[in-house]
């Protein structure tokens, strides 16, 4: 198993980190003659939404797992990474927080609609209910709504195989 520690703000450098981990797992697979599982251990307040969505898609393609340990956080854009993992574990005492993606100073209605469409598409691709998108969009961008254990289970954000 290859474990990647996802820490700090999610941005393009974190996407490159995960892409490199996938390459290394592939190299190990070829050298060992067996699949090397990829696991992400996350503790991040979030960051760039589109980088997080790409990381989530990468995790999905690689059938990677993700773990949020006791006392750790997966909030904001990190939730898109969590959605992508095919096996997701959120420990008791870990926090998963959601809010509407921040759009910075550009808040045109066309931009809001485009962002919402991308969030909905990502949730569909990751096979999580649209209820999470509704909850995200209902939470102001400058606040966090921490999900309960029941919500995590109901929204399929905790999947153990």
C-alpha positions as CSV (number, residue, x, y, z in Angstrom):
1,X,0.0,0.0,0.0
2,X,1.2,3.5,-0.9
3,X,-0.1,6.1,1.5
4,X,-0.2,9.8,0.6
5,X,-0.6,12.4,3.4
6,X,-2.8,15.2,2.0
7,X,-2.1,18.2,4.3
8,X,-2.6,21.9,4.0
9,X,-4.4,23.8,1.3
10,X,-5.5,21.8,-1.7
11,X,-4.1,23.3,-4.9
12,X,-2.4,22.3,-8.1
13,X,0.7,21.2,-6.2
14,X,-1.4,18.7,-4.3
15,X,-2.9,17.4,-7.6
16,X,0.7,16.9,-8.9
17,X,1.6,15.1,-5.6
18,X,-1.3,12.6,-6.2
19,X,-0.4,12.2,-9.9
20,X,3.2,11.3,-8.8
21,X,1.9,8.8,-6.3
22,X,-0.1,7.1,-9.0
23,X,3.0,6.9,-11.2
24,X,4.9,5.4,-8.2
25,X,2.2,2.9,-7.5
26,X,2.3,1.9,-11.2
27,X,6.1,1.5,-11.0
28,X,5.8,-0.6,-7.9
29,X,3.1,-2.7,-9.6
30,X,5.4,-3.4,-12.5
31,X,8.4,-4.2,-10.2
32,X,6.4,-6.4,-7.8
33,X,4.0,-8.0,-10.2
34,X,1.0,-7.1,-8.1
35,X,-1.3,-4.1,-7.6
36,X,-0.2,-1.5,-5.0
37,X,-3.1,0.1,-3.4
38,X,-3.2,3.9,-3.1
39,X,-4.5,5.4,0.1
40,X,-4.9,9.1,1.0
41,X,-4.7,10.1,4.6
42,X,-6.3,13.6,4.7
43,X,-6.2,16.5,7.1
44,X,-7.0,19.6,5.2
45,X,-9.3,22.7,5.5
46,X,-9.8,22.6,1.7
47,X,-8.6,24.9,-1.0
48,X,-9.1,25.1,-4.8
49,X,-12.4,23.4,-5.8
50,X,-11.3,22.3,-9.3
51,X,-8.0,20.9,-8.1
52,X,-9.9,18.9,-5.5
53,X,-12.4,17.6,-8.1
54,X,-9.5,16.4,-10.3
55,X,-7.9,14.7,-7.3
56,X,-11.2,13.0,-6.6
57,X,-11.5,11.8,-10.2
58,X,-8.0,10.5,-10.0
59,X,-8.8,8.6,-6.8
60,X,-11.9,7.1,-8.5
61,X,-9.9,6.0,-11.5
62,X,-7.3,4.3,-9.3
63,X,-9.9,2.7,-6.9
64,X,-8.0,4.5,-4.1
65,X,-9.1,4.7,-0.5
66,X,-9.2,7.7,1.8
67,X,-9.1,8.0,5.5
68,X,-9.8,11.0,7.8
69,X,-8.2,10.1,11.2
70,X,-9.5,11.1,14.7
71,X,-8.9,14.8,15.2
72,X,-8.3,15.4,11.5
73,X,-10.4,17.5,9.2
74,X,-11.7,17.2,5.6
75,X,-13.6,20.4,4.9
76,X,-14.6,22.6,2.0
77,X,-12.9,21.4,-1.3
78,X,-11.5,18.3,0.5
79,X,-15.0,16.8,0.4
80,X,-14.6,16.5,-3.4
81,X,-11.5,14.4,-2.8
82,X,-13.4,12.3,-0.3
83,X,-16.2,11.8,-2.8
84,X,-13.7,10.3,-5.3
85,X,-12.3,7.6,-3.1
86,X,-13.9,4.2,-3.6
87,X,-13.3,3.3,0.0
88,X,-13.9,6.2,2.5
89,X,-13.3,6.1,6.2
90,X,-14.0,9.0,8.6
91,X,-13.0,8.1,12.1
92,X,-15.0,9.1,15.2
93,X,-13.6,12.4,16.2
94,X,-12.8,13.5,12.6
95,X,-14.6,16.4,11.1
96,X,-16.1,16.8,7.6
97,X,-17.3,20.3,6.8
98,X,-19.2,21.6,3.8
99,X,-20.1,25.0,2.4
100,X,-21.0,26.6,-0.9
101,X,-17.8,26.9,-3.0
102,X,-16.3,30.4,-2.8
103,X,-16.4,32.3,-6.1
104,X,-14.1,35.1,-5.0
105,X,-15.0,38.5,-6.3
106,X,-16.7,37.2,-9.5
107,X,-20.2,36.5,-8.5
108,X,-22.2,36.7,-11.7
109,X,-25.2,34.6,-12.0
110,X,-23.7,32.8,-15.0
111,X,-20.6,31.9,-12.9
112,X,-22.7,30.7,-10.0
113,X,-24.8,28.5,-12.4
114,X,-21.6,27.1,-14.0
115,X,-20.0,26.3,-10.6
116,X,-23.2,24.7,-9.4
117,X,-23.4,22.5,-12.6
118,X,-19.8,21.4,-12.0
119,X,-20.5,20.5,-8.4
120,X,-23.6,18.5,-9.4
121,X,-21.7,16.7,-12.1
122,X,-18.9,15.8,-9.7
123,X,-21.4,14.4,-7.2
124,X,-23.1,12.3,-10.0
125,X,-19.7,11.0,-11.2
126,X,-18.7,10.0,-7.7
127,X,-22.1,8.4,-7.1
128,X,-23.1,10.4,-4.1
129,X,-26.6,11.8,-3.6
130,X,-27.4,15.3,-4.8
131,X,-28.6,16.0,-1.2
132,X,-25.0,16.8,-0.4
133,X,-24.9,19.4,-3.1
134,X,-28.1,20.9,-1.8
135,X,-26.6,21.1,1.7
136,X,-23.4,22.7,0.3
137,X,-25.2,25.3,-1.7
138,X,-27.4,26.2,1.3
139,X,-24.4,26.8,3.5
140,X,-22.7,30.3,3.0
141,X,-19.2,30.2,1.6
142,X,-17.8,31.9,4.8
143,X,-19.2,29.2,7.1
144,X,-18.7,25.5,7.6
145,X,-21.4,23.0,8.4
146,X,-19.9,19.9,10.0
147,X,-21.7,16.8,9.0
148,X,-23.1,14.3,11.5
149,X,-22.2,10.6,11.5
150,X,-25.7,9.9,10.2
151,X,-25.3,12.4,7.3
152,X,-21.9,10.9,6.4
153,X,-23.5,7.5,6.2
154,X,-26.7,8.7,4.5
155,X,-24.8,10.6,1.9
156,X,-22.4,7.7,1.2
157,X,-19.4,9.6,2.3
158,X,-18.4,6.8,4.6
159,X,-18.0,3.6,2.5
160,X,-16.0,0.7,3.8
161,X,-15.3,-2.4,1.7
